Amino acid sequence: MVQPKIKIYTTPACIFCKKAKEFFKANKLTYTEIDVSVDEKAAKEMVKKSGQMGVPVISVNDGKKESLIVGFDEYTLRKALKL
């Protein structure tokens, strides 16, 4: 099975962002990290997609659809990633 593309919008001080990244590493998942504290364009993109200003916002895209997960919700992440 091909791994979906994972994108995580983060900030350096976010504890739940760190937990999400630890989850990805523990499950040997590759991901793209975007620090919205320094990337204004990405921050606007995140808010446009999710309607949220808080992080993390995690995008899981399997090529057919994109699932957005706001916050670190392991159950929802596992479901989106089919783990």
C-alpha positions in Angstrom: 0.0 0.0 0.0 1.3 3.5 -0.9 1.5 5.9 2.0 -0.8 8.9 1.7 0.8 12.3 1.6 0.9 13.8 5.1 1.3 17.5 5.7 1.4 19.0 9.2 1.0 22.7 9.9 2.9 23.4 13.1 4.6 25.9 15.4 7.7 25.2 17.5 6.0 25.6 20.8 3.1 23.3 20.1 3.0 20.2 22.4 0.4 18.5 20.3 2.4 19.1 17.1 5.3 17.3 18.8 3.0 14.4 19.8 1.8 14.1 16.2 5.3 14.1 14.8 6.3 11.4 17.3 3.3 9.4 16.2 4.4 9.6 12.6 8.0 8.7 13.4 6.9 5.7 15.6 4.8 4.4 12.7 7.6 5.1 10.1 5.5 7.6 8.2 7.0 10.4 6.1 5.5 13.8 6.4 6.0 17.4 5.4 6.2 19.9 8.2 5.2 23.5 7.7 6.0 26.0 10.4 3.1 28.5 10.2 4.9 30.8 12.7 7.3 31.8 10.0 5.4 31.1 6.8 2.5 33.5 6.5 1.3 32.1 3.1 1.1 28.6 4.6 -0.7 30.0 7.7 -3.3 31.5 5.4 -3.6 28.3 3.5 -4.1 26.4 6.7 -6.9 28.7 7.9 -8.6 28.6 4.4 -8.6 24.8 4.4 -9.5 24.2 8.0 -11.2 27.3 9.2 -8.9 27.0 12.3 -6.0 29.1 13.5 -4.8 26.6 16.0 -2.2 23.9 15.3 -1.6 21.2 14.5 -3.7 20.9 11.4 -2.9 17.6 9.6 -3.7 16.9 6.0 -3.8 13.3 4.9 -4.2 13.0 1.1 -4.5 9.5 -0.5 -4.8 10.9 -4.0 -8.6 10.6 -4.0 -9.5 12.8 -1.1 -7.9 15.0 1.5 -8.8 14.5 5.2 -8.1 17.3 7.6 -7.5 16.6 11.2 -7.4 19.6 13.6 -5.4 18.8 16.8 -3.7 15.5 17.6 -6.4 12.8 17.5 -4.7 9.5 17.3 -7.9 7.5 16.6 -8.9 9.8 13.7 -5.3 9.8 12.3 -5.2 6.0 12.4 -8.5 5.9 10.6 -7.4 8.4 7.9 -4.1 6.5 7.4 -5.8 3.1 7.6 -3.4 1.9 10.4 
